[in-house]
Amino acid sequence: MLVRVAFVDDHPILLEGLVSLYRTKEDLDVVAMGHTTVDALNILEIHRPDVIVMDLSMPGDSFAAIDVILASYPETKVIVFTASSAIQPAVELIEAGISGYVLKGSSSSDLHNAIITAFNGETYITPGFATKVIVSMKTAELRRKTQQPERLHHREEQIVSGLLKGLTNREIGQSLNISEKTVKHYMTSLMNKLSVRNRVELVIAVKNRTSPRDRLAS
């Protein structure tokens, strides 16, 4: 089965070389090429390729274009083909959902492997560079898991104490000699701080960050 692929890069000589080379591949069908992020989006709308290979450094916002492609054309796999070996952009794009990250300067077989791998639903990263990306992603994940929860202020702790006792906003306000409106303000602040959406999730989040000994003492 032929993989329908498109190439987008603002370097004409490189782009023409890629198109000429990959048109000789028996398993690929080069359906389009372009030079800008606008071209990339137009190609997606008109040709709907299986895979699009695009540079990051070209006219337009490549990151925004990739976000649009991932959201609006999920059936198309995105491979970034770039000279940049910066780790953080690669991590962010892979976490966002691209299917390949290939460094320019790699062999032609590297990009070919990336296209086939992406078409088959897997992710391809240039060997060697892939190790650095994976280490960075694991380090970031470990940091998130071990990060200390944001500390609550004294008044917030008092609000939380009333919340865990099952008191209403009015009852919490009466116990602290503050208005119900002020309690609601603190509740909203707590929800934002703990990244929750409602009162039930707030109770769960508070219990998860409170040790059993603390709960027994309260």
N, C-alpha and C positions, 0 to 999 in steps of 0.2 A: 504493500500500500504506500503510495506517495505521500510524503509529508509536505503540505503546502506552507511555504515559509516566505516571510518578507524581511527585508533588511532596511534599516534607517540609520544613516550616519552622515554627518556634515562634511566629511572629507571625500570629495568626488573620486579621487584615484583609488582610495581604499575601498569605497563602496562598489565601484565598477569591478575591482579585482575580486571582491567577495562574490558578487553576482555571477561573474564569468566562471569562477571556480566552482561554485555550488550548483550552477546549471548543468555541470557535467556529472553530478552525482545521480545515480540511478534511482535512489530512494527519496530524492527531493524534487519539489516543483517550486521554483522561485516565481511567486505570483506578483510581486511588486517591490519597489524600492523607493526611498524618500530621503530627504535631507534635514527635516525639522520635526519637532514634536507635532506640529499641525499636520504634516504629511503622515505621521504615524497614526494619528486618529482618523484621518481620511481613509487610509489604507484599511484600517479595521472596519470602518463603516461600509466600504465598497467591496473588499475582497474577503474579509473574515478568514485570515490565514490560520492554520493550526498553530504556528509558532511565529512570533515576531522577535527579531534580533535588533536591539537598538542601543545606541551610545547614550551616555549620560551628558556629555559635554557637547551640546548642539543648541541652536536657536530654540528658545522656548524653555519652559520649566519641565524638564524630563521627569522629575519626581511626581509632579502633579499629573502629567500625562500617564505615567504608569499607574497611579491611583485610579484614574478614570478607566483605563483598560482593564485593570483587575476587577473593578466594580461593574462595569458595563459589558465587558466581553469576557466573561469567566471561562469560556470554552477555548480562548486563545492563550497559549502559554507565552510568557514573557521571559526573554533571555537578555540580560544586560551584557554588552560587549564593550569594554572600557579599558582605557589606559591607566585608570586610577586604581591603586592598590590600597587605598584607605579602607580600614576595617569597618568603621562605624556605618558608613553608607551601605556597605554590603550587608551588614547585619540587619539594618533597618529594612532594606528591600526584601531580603529573604524572609524576614518575619512578616512582612506585608503580604507575601505570597508569590513572589516571582519564582520562576522554575529553573533559572540558571544565572550564573555570574561567571563570565569568562574574561580573563585579562588579555588585552591585545599584546601580541608578542608570543602568545601561545601558538602551538602548531595548528595547522588547519584541521587536523584530525580532532583536536580538542573541541573546537567549536562544532564540528560535525557530530561528535559524541554528545555534546550538550543538547543539540537540536533533537536528536533521536531520543535521548533520555527524557527530555521535557515532554515530548510527544507521548511517551509511554507513561506519563503521570508521575515521574520522579524528578528530583532536584539535582542539578549538576553544578559543581563549583570547581574551578581550575585546581588541579592537584597541587599540593604545597600551600597555596593560598587558602584552600579549604580548611586545613588544620588550624590556621590562625583564626579564621571565622568561627569555627566550632568552639575553640577555646574561649574566644571572646563571648560567645553566646552562653556558654556554661558558666563563665565567671559572672556575667550579668544576672543570670538566673539565681546563682548562689547568693549574690549580693541582695537580690530582692527577698529571698527566703529568710536571710539572717538579719535583715534590716530591722532595727528597733522601731516599734510603733511610735507614732508621734505622741508626745506627752500632752496630757490634758491639763488645763489650768484649774485652779482650785474651784472656781464657780462651776466649771464644766463637770468636775468630779462630783459636786453636790447635785447637779442636775441628773447625772448618771445614776447616782445613788437612789434618787427618787424614782427614776425610770425602772430600775431593777426591783423596786418594791411594788411596782404596779400602779403608782400614783398617776393621776391625770395631770395635764399641764397646770390646771388651776390649783390642784392640791400641792404640786411641787412649788408653785409660786407662793402660795399661802405659807408653806413651811419655811421658805427662804425670805419672806417679806419682799417679794418682787412681783411685778405684774405678770399676768398670763401671757401678754404680748412679748415680754422680755424672755420668758421661758421658751416660747416658740422660736424666737431669734436664736437662742442657744441651741435648740434642737436642730435647726437648719444648719448652724455652724458645725455641730457635731456630725451630722450626716455627710457634709462636705468633707470634713477632716477624715472620716473613716470610710469614705467612698461607698456609701449606702444610699438607698432610695426612699426608704420609709421607716416608720417606727419599729416595725418587727425586725427588719434587717439591722437596725441600730442596736436593738437589744441583743441580737445574736453576736454582732461584732464586738460589743462591749464585753459580753461573757467570754468570747474567745480570747480577748486580750487580757482578761483578769485571771490570775492564778487561783487554784482551788483554795489555797490558804487565805487569799484576800477575800474570796466570796464567803468563807466561813466566818471571817472576822467582821463582815459587814452586817 
